């Protein structure tokens, strides 16, 4: 949807319930038809508005888009004949401004929820004397941190985007804005996180809430990711250490593949998780239609995932990387197992059971973000030790092991990129990992992307796609045509002009 067509009611009430299920911390019961002057009177209404920020992320197709934006242009998935024309166009490098996936509406819809809380939340304290300043700041911090996350996606997908920081309750009140520069968007993300990290709670009192809401640790994880994106390595390491040194998180034991998969993925909210978007039997995720072999699914794991990425132990056929077959992928038919699988490799989740959570950050991510930053601060041995920790948990086989020179930051970083592919398969991170590594030091390693494109491009499109991706402006999506027609201050991204 366009910004103008994704305006949410600022007066939406969402009832917050401590769910009996250990998988989810909220149920959503929207009640429309309230006017703003009757809202923002009590801390319960403020709390409901904050819950609305989370609700918007698990509705409206946003998570499906996060998968598509983060995976479809990279090297770990392939499309079936059921894929749409727009999906096929993304994989073929034929991206037009009419492509549905160039529509940033789901992200701006969540931003508008956050803007509404930020703009109107402070007024509640004068109407409800039971709301303390600390509680208000905590609620505002959740909105600021979610807004920062949304803008971080926008920055990585479109580059230059409008910075909409005011709440909109109707089309007539929408502010037409030009694009802000990447530097301005990045600065706004950091500003939002600077506020959030001061006031957001470390805990909300239960495992389900601590995983399904942004905590101080979630903000640290996002900060680390943002800092690494902009090559702020010392700051990235500091943010990672705030999580690692807290001793609040641990890697889920991988000695039993079925127990590991059940704890980390099937049930969710594990001790490894920092922040995940939660689903349950009442609010299903979009994955069944996308990945299940019982449907006209559109996505499969690319053959290189099972053939090359995880490798085979030729000396012991019983030894395998737990992330490979029956972990994140089913090798027999290239099913993306992570989101629709069970502990029985012959049985997938049925549609009513499609409520695997979408993992945004987990400890393994933080360890590898830190490793990448260490590699570029002349601490290669420490970086490789962290990679080894991840690989040891996974039972990674020797075929995928590398021994880069600890003093060679580029080789270590390339190794980490490959390890991140194994560890975060199908978690919507792959394209962003490639882009971050390729653009480092003013695109010193552009060949990472062009080589990847050479591997995955259809033979008849290989040269044209490589030529397109050599132009770094093509790494960002075009602005949706309807947005350009609506907001005359917007200018199309340069590659698509």
C-alpha positions as CSV (number, residue, x, y, z in Angstrom):
1,X,0.0,0.0,0.0
2,X,1.0,3.6,-0.4
3,X,1.7,5.8,2.6
4,X,-1.6,7.6,1.9
5,X,-3.5,4.4,1.8
6,X,-2.0,2.8,4.9
7,X,-3.2,5.4,7.4
8,X,-4.2,3.6,10.6
9,X,-6.7,5.0,13.1
10,X,-4.8,6.7,15.9
11,X,-7.6,5.7,18.2
12,X,-7.2,1.9,17.6
13,X,-7.7,0.0,20.9
14,X,-5.9,-3.3,21.2
15,X,-6.6,-5.3,24.4
16,X,-3.5,-6.6,26.0
17,X,-3.9,-10.1,27.5
18,X,-1.3,-12.3,29.2
19,X,-1.9,-15.3,27.1
20,X,-1.9,-18.7,28.7
21,X,0.2,-20.1,25.9
22,X,4.0,-19.8,26.4
23,X,4.3,-18.9,22.7
24,X,2.7,-15.5,22.7
25,X,2.3,-12.6,25.0
26,X,-0.7,-10.8,23.4
27,X,-4.0,-11.2,21.8
28,X,-5.3,-8.6,19.5
29,X,-8.9,-7.4,19.6
30,X,-9.2,-4.1,17.7
31,X,-12.2,-1.9,18.2
32,X,-12.7,0.7,15.6
33,X,-15.0,3.7,15.6
34,X,-13.5,5.7,18.5
35,X,-12.5,9.3,18.0
36,X,-9.1,10.7,19.1
37,X,-10.5,13.1,21.7
38,X,-11.9,10.1,23.5
39,X,-8.6,8.4,23.5
40,X,-5.2,9.1,25.1
41,X,-6.8,9.5,28.5
42,X,-5.5,6.5,30.4
43,X,-2.3,4.4,30.7
44,X,-4.3,1.4,29.5
45,X,-5.1,3.2,26.3
46,X,-1.4,4.1,25.9
47,X,-0.5,0.5,26.4
48,X,-3.0,-0.6,23.8
49,X,-1.6,1.8,21.3
50,X,1.9,0.4,21.9
51,X,0.6,-3.1,21.3
52,X,-0.8,-1.8,18.1
53,X,2.8,-1.1,16.9
54,X,3.6,-4.8,17.3
55,X,0.2,-5.9,15.8
56,X,1.0,-4.0,12.7
57,X,4.2,-5.9,12.2
58,X,2.4,-9.3,12.2
59,X,-0.4,-8.2,9.9
60,X,-0.8,-6.7,6.5
61,X,1.8,-9.0,4.9
62,X,4.8,-7.3,6.5
63,X,6.6,-10.5,7.5
64,X,6.1,-12.1,4.1
65,X,7.7,-8.9,2.7
66,X,10.6,-9.1,5.1
67,X,11.4,-12.6,3.8
68,X,11.1,-11.5,0.2
69,X,13.1,-8.3,0.6
70,X,15.8,-10.1,2.5
71,X,16.1,-13.3,0.4
72,X,14.7,-13.2,-3.1
73,X,17.6,-11.4,-4.7
74,X,20.2,-13.5,-3.0
75,X,21.4,-17.1,-3.5
76,X,19.5,-19.4,-1.1
77,X,16.0,-19.7,-2.6
78,X,14.5,-20.5,-5.9
79,X,11.0,-19.9,-7.2
80,X,8.5,-22.4,-8.3
81,X,6.2,-21.9,-11.3
82,X,3.6,-20.6,-8.9
83,X,5.6,-17.5,-8.2
84,X,4.0,-14.2,-9.4
85,X,5.3,-12.1,-12.2
86,X,6.6,-9.6,-9.7
87,X,8.5,-12.2,-7.7
88,X,10.1,-13.6,-10.9
89,X,11.0,-10.1,-12.0
90,X,12.9,-9.6,-8.7
91,X,15.0,-12.7,-9.3
92,X,15.7,-11.8,-12.9
93,X,16.8,-8.3,-12.2
94,X,13.9,-6.8,-14.1
95,X,12.6,-4.6,-11.3
96,X,10.1,-1.9,-12.3
97,X,8.4,0.8,-10.2
98,X,5.1,-1.0,-10.8
99,X,6.4,-4.1,-9.0
100,X,4.3,-4.7,-5.9
101,X,7.3,-5.4,-3.8
102,X,8.6,-1.9,-4.4
103,X,5.7,-0.7,-2.3
104,X,7.0,0.3,1.2
105,X,3.5,0.7,2.6
106,X,3.6,-2.0,5.3
107,X,6.7,-0.4,6.8
108,X,5.3,3.1,6.9
109,X,2.0,1.8,8.3
110,X,4.0,0.5,11.4
111,X,5.9,3.8,11.5
112,X,2.6,5.6,11.7
113,X,1.6,3.5,14.7
114,X,4.9,4.5,16.3
115,X,4.5,8.1,15.4
116,X,1.1,8.2,16.9
117,X,2.4,6.8,20.2
118,X,5.3,9.2,20.2
119,X,3.2,12.2,19.4
120,X,0.2,11.6,21.6
121,X,1.5,9.4,24.4
122,X,3.1,12.2,26.4
123,X,-0.3,13.8,26.8
124,X,-1.7,10.9,28.8
125,X,0.4,11.7,31.8
126,X,-1.6,14.9,32.4
127,X,-4.9,12.9,32.2
128,X,-4.0,9.8,34.2
129,X,-2.1,10.5,37.5
130,X,-1.4,6.7,37.9
131,X,1.0,6.9,34.8
132,X,4.5,7.6,36.0
133,X,7.2,9.3,33.9
134,X,9.2,6.1,33.9
135,X,6.3,4.1,32.5
136,X,5.7,6.7,29.8
137,X,9.3,6.8,28.8
138,X,9.3,3.0,28.6
139,X,6.3,2.9,26.3
140,X,7.7,5.7,24.2
141,X,11.0,3.7,24.0
142,X,9.2,0.7,22.5
143,X,7.7,3.0,19.8
144,X,11.1,4.6,19.1
145,X,12.9,1.3,18.8
146,X,10.2,-0.2,16.4
147,X,10.3,2.9,14.3
148,X,14.1,2.6,14.1
149,X,13.8,-1.0,13.0
150,X,11.3,0.0,10.2
151,X,13.6,2.8,9.0
152,X,16.6,0.4,9.1
153,X,14.7,-1.8,6.6
154,X,13.8,1.2,4.5
155,X,17.4,2.4,4.5
156,X,18.7,-1.0,3.3
157,X,16.0,-1.6,0.7
158,X,15.4,1.9,-0.8
159,X,18.4,3.9,0.4
160,X,16.9,7.4,0.4
161,X,13.4,7.6,1.8
162,X,11.1,10.2,3.3
163,X,11.5,10.7,7.0
164,X,7.9,10.8,8.2
165,X,8.0,11.6,11.9
166,X,4.5,13.0,12.4
167,X,1.4,10.9,13.0
168,X,-1.3,10.9,10.3
169,X,-4.9,10.1,11.0
170,X,-6.5,10.9,7.7
171,X,-5.4,11.3,4.0
172,X,-6.1,15.0,4.3
173,X,-3.5,15.4,7.0
174,X,-0.7,13.5,5.3
175,X,2.4,15.6,4.8
176,X,4.0,15.3,1.4
177,X,7.7,14.9,1.9
178,X,10.8,14.6,-0.3
179,X,13.3,11.8,0.2
180,X,15.9,12.3,2.9
181,X,19.5,11.2,2.3
182,X,20.9,7.9,3.5
183,X,22.9,9.9,6.1
184,X,19.8,11.6,7.4
185,X,17.9,8.4,7.7
186,X,20.8,6.7,9.4
187,X,21.1,9.6,11.9
188,X,17.4,9.4,12.7
189,X,17.7,5.7,13.4
190,X,20.5,6.3,15.8
191,X,18.6,9.1,17.5
192,X,15.6,6.9,18.0
193,X,17.8,4.2,19.5
194,X,19.6,6.6,21.7
195,X,16.3,7.5,23.4
196,X,15.1,3.9,23.5
197,X,18.3,2.5,25.1
198,X,18.0,4.9,28.0
199,X,14.5,4.0,29.1
200,X,13.3,0.7,27.6
201,X,13.0,-2.1,30.2
202,X,15.4,-5.0,30.4
203,X,12.5,-7.3,31.2
204,X,8.7,-7.3,31.3
205,X,8.5,-10.1,33.8
206,X,7.9,-13.2,31.6
207,X,9.7,-15.1,28.9
208,X,7.0,-14.6,26.3
209,X,6.9,-10.9,26.8
210,X,10.6,-10.5,26.9
211,X,10.9,-12.2,23.5
212,X,7.8,-10.6,21.9
213,X,8.5,-7.0,22.9
214,X,11.5,-4.9,22.4
215,X,13.7,-4.9,25.5
216,X,17.0,-3.1,26.2
217,X,18.7,-6.2,24.7
218,X,16.6,-5.9,21.5
219,X,17.7,-2.3,21.2
220,X,21.4,-3.3,21.7
221,X,21.0,-5.9,18.9
222,X,19.5,-3.4,16.6
223,X,22.2,-0.9,17.4
224,X,24.9,-3.5,16.7
225,X,23.4,-4.2,13.3
226,X,23.0,-0.5,12.5
227,X,26.5,0.3,13.5
228,X,28.0,-2.5,11.5
229,X,26.0,-1.4,8.5
230,X,27.8,2.0,8.7
231,X,31.2,0.5,9.5
232,X,31.2,1.7,13.1
233,X,33.0,-1.3,14.4
234,X,33.9,-0.3,18.0
235,X,30.3,0.8,18.6
236,X,29.0,-2.5,17.2
237,X,31.3,-4.5,19.5
238,X,30.2,-2.4,22.5
239,X,26.5,-3.1,21.7
240,X,27.1,-6.8,21.2
241,X,29.0,-7.0,24.5
242,X,26.1,-5.5,26.4
243,X,24.1,-8.6,25.3
244,X,26.8,-11.2,25.6
245,X,28.1,-10.0,29.0
246,X,24.5,-9.9,30.4
247,X,24.5,-13.8,30.7
248,X,20.8,-13.6,29.9
249,X,21.1,-15.5,26.7
250,X,22.7,-18.7,25.4
251,X,22.9,-20.8,22.3
252,X,20.5,-23.7,22.3
253,X,22.3,-27.0,22.7
254,X,22.7,-28.7,19.3
255,X,23.7,-32.2,20.5
256,X,20.2,-33.4,19.6
257,X,19.0,-32.0,16.3
258,X,15.3,-32.6,17.1
259,X,15.5,-31.0,20.5
260,X,17.4,-28.0,19.1
261,X,14.9,-27.5,16.3
262,X,12.0,-27.9,18.6
263,X,13.3,-25.4,21.1
264,X,14.7,-22.8,18.8
265,X,12.2,-22.8,15.9
266,X,9.1,-25.0,16.4
267,X,8.2,-23.6,19.9
268,X,10.1,-20.4,19.8
269,X,10.8,-17.8,22.6
270,X,13.9,-19.8,23.4
271,X,16.8,-18.6,25.6
272,X,18.7,-17.8,22.4
273,X,16.0,-15.4,21.2
274,X,16.3,-11.7,21.7
275,X,13.3,-10.4,19.7
276,X,10.8,-12.3,17.5
277,X,7.5,-11.5,16.0
278,X,5.0,-13.9,17.6
279,X,2.2,-15.9,16.1
280,X,-0.3,-18.4,17.5
281,X,-3.3,-20.4,16.4
282,X,-5.4,-17.3,16.4
283,X,-3.0,-15.2,14.3
284,X,-1.2,-17.4,11.8
285,X,2.0,-16.5,10.0
286,X,2.1,-16.3,6.1
287,X,4.5,-19.3,5.7
288,X,2.1,-22.1,5.0
289,X,1.1,-20.8,1.6
290,X,4.7,-19.7,0.8
291,X,6.6,-22.9,1.7
292,X,4.3,-25.9,2.3
293,X,4.4,-28.7,-0.3
294,X,0.7,-29.2,0.4
295,X,0.0,-25.9,-1.3
296,X,0.9,-24.1,-4.5
297,X,4.0,-23.0,-2.8
298,X,6.2,-20.3,-4.4
299,X,9.6,-20.8,-2.7
300,X,12.1,-23.7,-2.4
301,X,15.6,-23.8,-1.0
302,X,18.1,-23.5,-3.8
303,X,20.0,-26.7,-4.6
304,X,23.3,-25.1,-3.6
305,X,22.0,-24.9,0.0
306,X,22.1,-28.7,0.4
307,X,24.8,-29.4,-2.2
308,X,27.4,-26.9,-1.2
309,X,26.6,-24.6,1.7
310,X,26.5,-27.2,4.6
311,X,28.7,-29.8,3.0
312,X,28.9,-33.6,3.6
313,X,31.3,-35.5,5.9
314,X,32.6,-38.1,3.5
315,X,34.3,-40.0,6.3
316,X,31.2,-40.3,8.4
317,X,27.8,-40.3,6.6
318,X,26.0,-40.1,9.9
319,X,27.6,-36.8,10.8
320,X,25.9,-33.7,9.5
321,X,25.4,-30.0,10.3
322,X,22.2,-29.8,12.3
323,X,21.1,-26.8,10.3
324,X,21.1,-28.8,7.1
325,X,18.7,-31.7,6.3
326,X,15.8,-31.8,8.9
327,X,17.1,-28.5,10.3
328,X,16.5,-25.5,8.1
329,X,15.8,-27.4,4.9
330,X,14.4,-30.8,3.8
331,X,17.0,-32.1,1.3
332,X,14.7,-34.6,-0.4
333,X,12.5,-32.0,-2.0
334,X,14.2,-28.6,-1.1
335,X,11.4,-27.6,1.2
336,X,12.2,-24.6,3.4
337,X,11.8,-26.6,6.6
338,X,12.6,-23.8,9.1
339,X,9.1,-22.2,9.0
340,X,6.8,-25.1,8.2
341,X,8.6,-28.2,9.5
342,X,8.2,-30.4,12.5
343,X,10.5,-32.9,14.3
344,X,9.2,-35.6,12.0
345,X,10.8,-35.1,8.6
346,X,7.8,-36.6,6.8
347,X,5.3,-34.3,8.4
348,X,5.0,-30.5,7.9
349,X,2.9,-28.1,9.9
350,X,-0.8,-28.1,8.9
351,X,-2.3,-24.7,8.1
352,X,-3.9,-24.3,11.5
353,X,-0.5,-24.9,13.1
354,X,1.3,-22.4,11.0
355,X,2.4,-20.2,13.9
356,X,6.2,-20.4,13.9
357,X,7.6,-17.0,15.1
358,X,9.6,-14.8,12.9
359,X,13.0,-14.4,14.5
360,X,14.4,-10.8,14.2
361,X,17.4,-11.2,16.5
362,X,18.9,-14.0,18.4
363,X,22.2,-14.5,20.2
364,X,23.9,-16.3,17.3
365,X,23.3,-13.2,15.2
366,X,24.9,-11.0,17.8
367,X,28.0,-13.3,18.0
368,X,28.5,-13.1,14.3
369,X,27.9,-9.4,14.1
370,X,30.6,-9.0,16.7
371,X,32.9,-11.4,14.8
372,X,32.6,-9.3,11.7
373,X,33.3,-6.1,13.6
374,X,36.3,-7.8,15.3
375,X,37.7,-8.8,11.9
376,X,37.8,-5.2,10.8
377,X,39.5,-4.0,14.0
378,X,42.6,-6.3,13.8
379,X,41.2,-8.9,16.1
380,X,40.9,-11.7,13.6
381,X,41.7,-14.5,16.1
382,X,38.8,-13.4,18.4
383,X,36.5,-13.2,15.4
384,X,37.4,-16.8,14.3
385,X,36.8,-18.0,17.8
386,X,33.3,-16.7,17.7
387,X,32.7,-18.4,14.4
388,X,34.0,-21.6,15.8
389,X,31.5,-21.3,18.7
390,X,28.6,-21.1,16.2
391,X,30.0,-24.0,14.1
392,X,30.6,-26.2,17.2
393,X,27.0,-25.8,18.3
394,X,25.8,-26.7,14.8
395,X,28.0,-29.7,14.4
396,X,29.3,-28.2,11.2
397,X,31.3,-30.6,9.1
398,X,34.9,-30.1,7.9
399,X,33.8,-29.6,4.3
400,X,32.5,-26.1,5.2
401,X,35.4,-25.2,7.5
402,X,37.9,-22.6,6.4
403,X,41.1,-21.3,7.9
404,X,41.6,-17.7,6.9
405,X,44.7,-15.8,8.1
406,X,43.7,-14.1,11.3
407,X,45.4,-10.9,10.0
408,X,43.3,-10.9,6.8
409,X,40.1,-9.0,7.6
410,X,38.6,-9.6,4.1
411,X,39.0,-13.3,4.1
412,X,37.6,-13.6,7.7
413,X,34.7,-11.4,6.7
414,X,34.0,-13.6,3.6
415,X,34.1,-16.7,5.9
416,X,31.6,-15.1,8.3
417,X,29.3,-14.2,5.4
418,X,29.2,-17.9,4.4
419,X,28.7,-18.9,8.0
420,X,25.8,-16.4,8.3
421,X,24.2,-18.0,5.3
422,X,24.3,-21.4,7.0
423,X,23.1,-20.1,10.4
424,X,20.4,-17.7,9.3
425,X,19.1,-19.5,6.2
426,X,15.7,-18.1,5.2
427,X,15.5,-15.6,8.1
428,X,15.4,-12.6,5.7
429,X,19.0,-11.6,6.2
430,X,20.9,-12.9,3.2
431,X,20.6,-10.0,0.7
432,X,21.4,-7.5,3.4
433,X,24.5,-9.5,4.5
434,X,25.7,-9.5,0.9
435,X,25.0,-5.8,0.5
436,X,26.7,-4.8,3.7
437,X,29.8,-6.7,2.8
438,X,29.9,-5.6,-0.8
439,X,29.6,-1.9,0.0
440,X,32.2,-1.8,2.7
441,X,35.1,0.6,2.1
442,X,33.3,2.3,-0.8
443,X,32.3,-0.9,-2.6
444,X,35.8,-2.4,-2.4
445,X,34.2,-5.9,-2.6
446,X,31.5,-5.4,-5.2
447,X,32.5,-8.7,-6.7
448,X,30.7,-10.4,-3.8
449,X,27.4,-9.4,-5.4
450,X,28.4,-9.8,-9.1
451,X,29.8,-13.3,-8.4
452,X,26.7,-14.3,-6.6
453,X,24.5,-13.0,-9.4
454,X,26.7,-15.0,-11.9
455,X,25.9,-18.1,-9.9
456,X,22.2,-17.7,-9.7
457,X,21.2,-15.8,-12.9
458,X,19.4,-17.7,-15.7
459,X,22.0,-18.4,-18.5
460,X,20.2,-16.2,-21.0
461,X,20.2,-13.3,-18.5
462,X,23.6,-13.7,-16.8
463,X,25.5,-11.0,-18.6
464,X,22.8,-8.4,-18.5
465,X,22.2,-9.0,-14.7
466,X,25.9,-8.8,-13.9
467,X,26.0,-5.5,-15.8
468,X,23.1,-4.1,-13.9
469,X,24.4,-5.1,-10.5
470,X,27.8,-3.5,-11.2
471,X,25.9,-0.3,-11.0
472,X,25.6,0.1,-7.2
473,X,22.4,2.1,-7.6
474,X,20.6,-1.0,-8.7
475,X,21.1,-2.5,-5.3
476,X,18.2,-0.4,-4.0
477,X,14.6,-0.8,-5.0
478,X,12.6,1.7,-7.1
479,X,10.0,3.9,-5.5
480,X,6.6,2.5,-6.2
481,X,4.9,4.3,-9.1
482,X,1.8,5.1,-7.1
483,X,3.9,6.9,-4.5
484,X,5.5,9.1,-7.1
485,X,2.1,9.9,-8.6
486,X,0.7,10.8,-5.1
487,X,3.6,12.7,-3.6
488,X,5.0,15.1,-6.2
489,X,8.0,15.9,-4.0
490,X,9.3,12.4,-4.4
491,X,12.0,11.7,-7.1
492,X,12.5,8.2,-8.4
493,X,15.7,6.5,-7.3
494,X,18.5,7.2,-9.8
495,X,18.9,3.8,-11.4
496,X,15.2,3.7,-12.3
497,X,14.9,7.2,-13.8
